């Protein structure tokens, strides 16, 4: 009986992956299709120049896009504040060995919203062809793990609805040996999907492809470096630093039928504790609530 249940689960996952590139229920994917179509009808493009549209196209084609720090983002000041906050254990939630999350991050560091400058807004709206909104904001610290010096996170795809994307912003000067973020381009990710790779438990099927450094994009940069990525469509991984630590803030971004600043003003008290996927974009219902 257990074998039959596992086979049925794998078959369901394979069908969903083929149809939607995720393992969310069909009802969730259909809600997003309807909502995104409605959001596009509400949108009137303004101020998007050809260079921002070209960046949005590059993002869509590759599945990721790295942007320099926003002018209004004071990287050194935010890094200093982040260090002070993570230094107090009461402010932190332990996720796993070497990984911590800041509690109530956006309430403690509201200036981080300065990463959303006009260029980023235009790129996002051009990409979605609609307004966008912020569903979650999460601050993370990753530190070296001396007992497991080669320890690193696994290559994976997030199980999220198709329109969901993420923005990662470095809060430190990040280099290869301090835990730079790693991605595989969307075209290669699609090839690995065709070989049957869908989750962390199937890494053996494509191990050699994943270990190929020539196809791995390693993003280094100063505080404020911004990385947009299609988290459900491009393989990605965090890596434990060999020295110091890596602080980042991660934003979950969805299409919206209203401008992001209006939505954020109404929902900012929820974005630190929304967890998992947003299962209903009409109501912003989270899959879970909490810090895990």
HUKA-V712659 format. One line per field, one symbol per residue. ss: DSSP state (H for helix, E for strand, L for the rest). psi: psi as a letter, one per 40 degrees, with the letter a starting at -180 (. if undefined). burial: 1 if it has 16 or more other C-alpha atoms within 10 Angstrom, else 0. Layout:
# HUKA-V712659
ss = ???
psi = ???
burial = ???
This chain:
# HUKA-V712659
ss = LHHHHHHHHHHHHHHHHHHHLLLLLHHHHHHHHHHHHHHHHHLLLLLLLHHHHHHHHHHHHHLEEEELLLLLLLHHHHHHHHHHHHLLHHHEEEEELLEEEELLHHHHLHHHHHHLLHHHHHHHHHHHLLEEEEEEEEEEEEELLHHHLLLLLLLELLLLLLLLEEEEEELLLELHHHLLEEELLHHHHHHHHHLLLLLHHHHHHHHHHHLLHHHLEEELELLLLEEEELLLLLLEELLLLLLLEEEEEEEEEEEELLLHHHHHHHHLLLLLLEEEEEEELLLLEEEEELLL
psi = dddddddddddddddddddefifiiddddddddddddddddehhhhehidddddddddddddeihhiiiidehgdddddddddddeehdeeihhdihehihhhfddddgdeeeeegadddddddddddfiiiihdihhhihhiigddgdehiiihihhgiidehiihhhheihhideffiiiiiidddddddddeehdidefdddfddddehddehhhhiiihehhhhigdeehhiiihhieibihhihhhhhiiieiidddddddedeeddehiaihehedefhidihae.
burial = 0000000000001101100111110001101110111011011000000001101110110111110011001110011001001100001110000111111111000001001100111111111111111111111111111000001101111111111111111111111001111111110111011000110000100000110000010011111111111111111111111100111111111111101100100001011111111111100101000010
